[in-house]
Amino acid sequence: MNHPLLQTAGPTACVAVIATGLLASCAVGPNFKAPEAPRSAGFVPAGQLAPETAATALPGGQAQRFVEGMDIPGQWWSLFQSAQLNALIERALKNSPTLQAAQAALRQANETAAAQRGSYYPSVSGTVESQRQKGSGASFGIPGFPSSYYYNVQTASVNVSYTLDAFGGTRRQVEALQAQAEYQQFALEASYLTLTANIVTSAINEASLRAQISATDDIARSQQKQLDITQRRVAAGGASRVDVLQQQATLQATLATLPPLRSLLAQQRNQLAAYVGDLPADYTGTEFNLDSLNMPQKLPVSLPSKFVEQRPDEREYSALLHQATAQIGVATANMLPQITLSASYGQDASKWANIFSPSSNVYSLIGSITQPIFKGGQLLHQRRAAVAAAQEAAAPCTRCRPTRTRSQRKPLPSVARRTASPWFKRNTRAAPPATCRC
């Protein structure tokens, strides 16, 4: 199309695009930097950590050794070598409503970030419209013009609009949403670790309670035999009635400890039922005992430069800080000029048969710059609020730094091993990396 207006507007539009492209080379607001791990050498002075635990001459009493820099598998509960425990955890991972909610929250965050990335591109829409109108001739102010008339307008047009991200507000918004998706990813990992750890803890507690109940029953039987012997001695004149009463008191005291232990055992079973998504009456899980569990012989000593990476709750704080930092850029960009380019091209005709005739061409090219001048301090206070929110998000990271030492016995699998587990591959989708280059 060689219309003079288009020939004049072409170079001007190119200059505007180049200028705004140069402006868009950097995003306003602070760039996020993850908090650094402290430089502490460890929890205890060098040489004070024993290489292994004490051993006892009992089943399962072998010494456990500490291994520097050792990692453990994502399915860490398999180290207990219990098929029943493995089956119970797999069942819980499939049925847990907490994990299902966390997965849905992660999907929502990923889709929200993907939707916001659409702001990087122009919006294009098409319109087809047919009108029939009645007009008044008096509106033209021409004497003798008919008092009223009818006319038809048929329109087909394509509209393009693009808001230039001159100061990085859109990029910062995308960055904030990607950080939110990372937070949901770490929240899912935290729910996963919490659920599996709670199940293992409850299973070990159940096995311990069963062992305590069994030992108490053995003690009570032994005391009952001692009472029978004492009663026979009294009948033979070899002991007094006081000896019988003392033995009866000892037996009753032992028997009195059984109901609380059985109550605790029932509570543990009900807790396991809740973890796997069953009602207590419907729970049919295996009964755990100490003989079915084997303690790992090697315990990792984590180096938390890796420790921070291994703990999803710590990385949640980092993601929240990243999101809050990006929001400062969003609030700052809202105070600066907004540049919008729009264009429309179409055909207007009184009849559809003439819609593609050369005389029906219509178009428009619009460039606008909008600078907020006065909004009652709204934008200023919104930016101050964003700065305060970032300071609030940074506070937990600062508060937790004393615990992020270079050496800690924290048996958590690394992120790579944890996310490589079959359950994670089936049920999660990582968000794109939340980066911003300036």
HUCORFEN-V629248 format. One record per residue. N is the residue number from 1. RES is the residue in one letter. PSI is psi in whole degrees, 0 to 359 (999 if undefined). Layout:
# HUCORFEN-V629248
N;RES;PSI, N;RES;PSI
This chain:
# HUCORFEN-V629248
1;M;130, 2;N;36, 3;H;139, 4;P;324, 5;L;320, 6;L;323, 7;Q;325, 8;T;321, 9;A;338, 10;G;302, 11;P;322, 12;T;317, 13;A;321, 14;C;316, 15;V;319, 16;A;318, 17;V;317, 18;I;317, 19;A;314, 20;T;331, 21;G;322, 22;L;321, 23;L;327, 24;A;4, 25;S;345, 26;C;143, 27;A;136, 28;V;162, 29;G;163, 30;P;145, 31;N;137, 32;F;138, 33;K;124, 34;A;141, 35;P;140, 36;E;147, 37;A;147, 38;P;162, 39;R;18, 40;S;144, 41;A;339, 42;G;177, 43;F;322, 44;V;156, 45;P;154, 46;A;137, 47;G;351, 48;Q;352, 49;L;119, 50;A;145, 51;P;340, 52;E;165, 53;T;169, 54;A;147, 55;A;150, 56;T;153, 57;A;57, 58;L;160, 59;P;130, 60;G;10, 61;G;17, 62;Q;152, 63;A;144, 64;Q;134, 65;R;142, 66;F;132, 67;V;118, 68;E;132, 69;G;10, 70;M;140, 71;D;161, 72;I;158, 73;P;159, 74;G;322, 75;Q;66, 76;W;335, 77;W;343, 78;S;344, 79;L;342, 80;F;354, 81;Q;47, 82;S;112, 83;A;324, 84;Q;319, 85;L;318, 86;N;317, 87;A;321, 88;L;319, 89;I;319, 90;E;322, 91;R;319, 92;A;321, 93;L;330, 94;K;329, 95;N;353, 96;S;121, 97;P;333, 98;T;315, 99;L;322, 100;Q;320, 101;A;320, 102;A;322, 103;Q;318, 104;A;321, 105;A;322, 106;L;317, 107;R;318, 108;Q;315, 109;A;319, 110;N;317, 111;E;324, 112;T;318, 113;A;319, 114;A;321, 115;A;320, 116;Q;329, 117;R;341, 118;G;342, 119;S;348, 120;Y;340, 121;Y;158, 122;P;152, 123;S;133, 124;V;132, 125;S;152, 126;G;145, 127;T;132, 128;V;126, 129;E;142, 130;S;126, 131;Q;147, 132;R;123, 133;Q;154, 134;K;125, 135;G;161, 136;S;131, 137;G;336, 138;A;335, 139;S;343, 140;F;343, 141;G;30, 142;I;120, 143;P;139, 144;G;356, 145;F;140, 146;P;144, 147;S;333, 148;S;158, 149;Y;162, 150;Y;146, 151;Y;158, 152;N;145, 153;V;123, 154;Q;131, 155;T;136, 156;A;124, 157;S;159, 158;V;131, 159;N;135, 160;V;133, 161;S;139, 162;Y;123, 163;T;114, 164;L;135, 165;D;64, 166;A;326, 167;F;12, 168;G;13, 169;G;318, 170;T;318, 171;R;320, 172;R;324, 173;Q;318, 174;V;319, 175;E;318, 176;A;318, 177;L;325, 178;Q;323, 179;A;323, 180;Q;322, 181;A;321, 182;E;319, 183;Y;316, 184;Q;326, 185;Q;314, 186;F;327, 187;A;322, 188;L;316, 189;E;320, 190;A;319, 191;S;321, 192;Y;311, 193;L;320, 194;T;315, 195;L;310, 196;T;320, 197;A;320, 198;N;322, 199;I;315, 200;V;316, 201;T;316, 202;S;321, 203;A;318, 204;I;319, 205;N;319, 206;E;315, 207;A;321, 208;S;317, 209;L;321, 210;R;322, 211;A;320, 212;Q;318, 213;I;317, 214;S;317, 215;A;320, 216;T;320, 217;D;318, 218;D;318, 219;I;317, 220;A;321, 221;R;320, 222;S;318, 223;Q;327, 224;Q;319, 225;K;320, 226;Q;322, 227;L;319, 228;D;318, 229;I;318, 230;T;320, 231;Q;322, 232;R;326, 233;R;322, 234;V;318, 235;A;330, 236;A;357, 237;G;13, 238;G;357, 239;A;160, 240;S;169, 241;R;331, 242;V;322, 243;D;322, 244;V;315, 245;L;322, 246;Q;319, 247;Q;324, 248;Q;319, 249;A;320, 250;T;317, 251;L;316, 252;Q;324, 253;A;321, 254;T;316, 255;L;331, 256;A;340, 257;T;347, 258;L;314, 259;P;315, 260;P;322, 261;L;318, 262;R;325, 263;S;317, 264;L;322, 265;L;317, 266;A;322, 267;Q;319, 268;Q;319, 269;R;318, 270;N;324, 271;Q;318, 272;L;322, 273;A;319, 274;A;321, 275;Y;326, 276;V;2, 277;G;23, 278;D;158, 279;L;151, 280;P;324, 281;A;337, 282;D;356, 283;Y;129, 284;T;34, 285;G;158, 286;T;145, 287;E;122, 288;F;143, 289;N;164, 290;L;332, 291;D;339, 292;S;357, 293;L;139, 294;N;125, 295;M;138, 296;P;140, 297;Q;345, 298;K;129, 299;L;129, 300;P;143, 301;V;104, 302;S;149, 303;L;99, 304;P;39, 305;S;326, 306;K;338, 307;F;318, 308;V;323, 309;E;331, 310;Q;338, 311;R;110, 312;P;331, 313;D;325, 314;E;321, 315;R;336, 316;E;316, 317;Y;317, 318;S;319, 319;A;321, 320;L;321, 321;L;320, 322;H;315, 323;Q;315, 324;A;324, 325;T;318, 326;A;326, 327;Q;335, 328;I;318, 329;G;322, 330;V;313, 331;A;325, 332;T;317, 333;A;329, 334;N;342, 335;M;352, 336;L;168, 337;P;143, 338;Q;121, 339;I;125, 340;T;132, 341;L;135, 342;S;151, 343;A;151, 344;S;136, 345;Y;134, 346;G;193, 347;Q;135, 348;D;133, 349;A;158, 350;S;340, 351;K;145, 352;W;332, 353;A;337, 354;N;11, 355;I;332, 356;F;14, 357;S;149, 358;P;328, 359;S;351, 360;S;358, 361;N;134, 362;V;148, 363;Y;166, 364;S;145, 365;L;125, 366;I;131, 367;G;132, 368;S;146, 369;I;124, 370;T;119, 371;Q;117, 372;P;132, 373;I;310, 374;F;122, 375;K;30, 376;G;26, 377;G;8, 378;Q;311, 379;L;321, 380;L;314, 381;H;330, 382;Q;321, 383;R;319, 384;R;322, 385;A;321, 386;A;320, 387;V;316, 388;A;323, 389;A;322, 390;A;321, 391;Q;322, 392;E;318, 393;A;331, 394;A;337, 395;A;313, 396;P;323, 397;C;318, 398;T;321, 399;R;329, 400;C;352, 401;R;322, 402;P;338, 403;T;350, 404;R;76, 405;T;172, 406;R;345, 407;S;123, 408;Q;136, 409;R;87, 410;K;100, 411;P;72, 412;L;138, 413;P;152, 414;S;163, 415;V;318, 416;A;316, 417;R;322, 418;R;314, 419;T;349, 420;A;356, 421;S;152, 422;P;322, 423;W;317, 424;F;321, 425;K;326, 426;R;328, 427;N;1, 428;T;158, 429;R;113, 430;A;145, 431;A;154, 432;P;151, 433;P;136, 434;A;86, 435;T;155, 436;C;119, 437;R;135, 438;C;999
